[in-house]
Structures are given as C-alpha cells and as structure tokens.
C-alpha cells in the first residue's frame, strides 16, 4: 500500500487539515463533550485526549492517515473529524470514523466528509477495504454508514463501550477492464 502524505480532497462545504497544524483546544472541545463521545466510550479526560492526539500524530507519521480535523470552507468553523486508522489484521484495510461537534449534526456533513475520505483511501492509498461501526441504537450513524455505501459485515465487542457493535465493510471498486 502506498503511504500518502496528502489530505483528502476538500468538498463543497468542508476542508481537511492535520491535527499537528491546528489549535489543540479544538480536540478538547470535541472529545470532552459527552453528547459527541457517548457513542465511543467518552467523554474523555485530559490524559485520554492527549493520548488520542498522540495516536493521530503517530498514525500520520507511520501510515499517512489520521482522523483529520474538518472545517467549514466559508467560515472556517471547526466541524469535528473524519478519517482513517490502519487495521492490525491487514495493512491494506482501514477503519473509518467521524466525530462531529453537536452544532453541525443533521447537515449531512459526515456523509460529505466521508465521501472524500473514502475516495482518498482507495486512491491514492490503494486500500482493499474500509470498515466502519457504530454503537447499537445510534441510528444517525447507521444511516450515514449505509448512505456511504457500506454493507453489514459482522458484529464485534467494542472495548471502549463494552457493547457489541455492528461492523460494516466497503470494498475497493473493481478495476475496469481495458
């Protein structure tokens, strides 16, 4: 798999950045919010937020990916993050996720950001597949995942919540014959 150091392409309403380039208080705003993080095992304390940021920086240096911070194009307001992290079982696959601050919910920004991240995963990164999951009962995330083209694959226990989460898969598009 090729390691890219490029960001996903901007969309009509959003742009991506690297956590290393922005004000770290935005991460605290996002990951200390109980409404945002209740589905992923939060809210997180200062040490946990620092660890999450450290993991994002490590993923960038080792794999060229992270859960990139996202911003509105027209006003530069912080939306949250959307991105990839490598899976341990196959170097050509990624887990994908999104975390949005509450004032940006219900605007299909996760779908918009996710579409760009998916395109980035398959080219230039050359991924074979992307996986996503959601907490049981999180209907908004389930709908977004399905809207992005993922299909149910399996259930697994998600350690941060201790619950069985459905997992979805999106395979790389088949190459077109010449």
Secondary structure by P-SEA (a helix, b strand, c coil): cccccccccccccbbbbbcccccaaaaaaccccccccccccccccaaaaaaaaaaaaaaaaccccccbbbbcccccccccccbbbbbcccccbbbbbccccccccccaaaaaaaaaaaaaaaacccccbbbbbbcccaaaaaaaaaaacccccccccccccccbbbbbbbcccccccc
